[in-house]
Amino acid sequence: MYLEIVQMGNVCRCSAIDARTNIEVSIVAPATYSRYTMEQNAIRKLRRVLEQREQGGGGSGGTVA
């Protein structure tokens, strides 16, 4: 698993990438959050997406609004 955090003004984008499947998820959090908190939230989201894919619930991606 790879993790990347990029600060953009007063927010940070934290991405988690599964090395085996190349599935990537991202979260956006206030820059005041700890690195640990951002990483744990991104990891939880990645695990949830991977579990959904294993159960056959993986669609083509996210929702566009």
Wavefront OBJ file of the C-alpha trace (Angstrom):
o trace
v 0.000 0.000 0.000
v 1.221 3.455 -0.875
v 0.162 6.659 0.888
v 0.521 10.215 -0.365
v -0.416 13.460 1.351
v -0.515 16.756 -0.547
v -1.337 20.025 1.174
v -3.448 22.466 -0.840
v -3.964 25.615 1.176
v -5.884 24.839 4.345
v -6.772 21.259 3.310
v -4.814 18.098 2.558
v -5.557 15.353 0.080
v -4.503 11.925 1.308
v -4.458 9.099 -1.238
v -4.090 5.394 -0.522
v -3.156 3.039 -3.361
v -3.320 -0.754 -3.248
v -0.116 -2.037 -4.868
v -1.694 -5.328 -5.950
v -4.807 -3.967 -7.697
v -3.753 -0.354 -8.390
v -7.026 0.845 -6.857
v -6.680 4.369 -5.480
v -8.911 6.267 -3.071
v -8.554 9.787 -1.719
v -9.879 11.767 1.198
v -9.761 15.503 1.819
v -9.214 16.721 5.365
v -8.364 19.965 7.124
v -4.620 20.613 7.215
v -4.901 20.753 11.014
v -5.641 16.987 11.173
v -2.711 14.819 12.178
v -0.913 12.805 9.530
v -1.921 9.638 11.395
v -5.629 10.549 11.295
v -5.555 11.286 7.560
v -3.661 8.087 6.779
v -5.978 5.919 8.888
v -9.079 7.390 7.224
v -7.641 6.797 3.749
v -6.643 3.229 4.667
v -10.145 2.514 6.026
v -11.694 3.853 2.836
v -9.373 1.742 0.666
v -10.196 -1.397 2.672
v -13.923 -0.675 2.309
v -13.583 -0.262 -1.471
v -11.546 -3.476 -1.764
v -14.135 -5.395 0.287
v -16.947 -4.069 -1.900
v -15.081 -5.175 -5.024
v -14.564 -8.667 -3.569
v -18.293 -8.908 -2.911
v -19.099 -7.926 -6.483
v -20.268 -4.424 -5.598
v -17.468 -2.638 -7.412
v -18.838 -0.418 -10.131
v -16.948 1.759 -12.530
v -16.084 4.367 -9.944
v -17.499 7.214 -7.954
v -20.548 9.394 -8.321
v -20.570 12.573 -10.358
v -22.888 15.266 -9.047
l 1 2 3 4 5 6 7 8 9 10 11 12 13 14 15 16 17 18 19 20 21 22 23 24 25 26 27 28 29 30 31 32 33 34 35 36 37 38 39 40 41 42 43 44 45 46 47 48 49 50 51 52 53 54 55 56 57 58 59 60 61 62 63 64 65
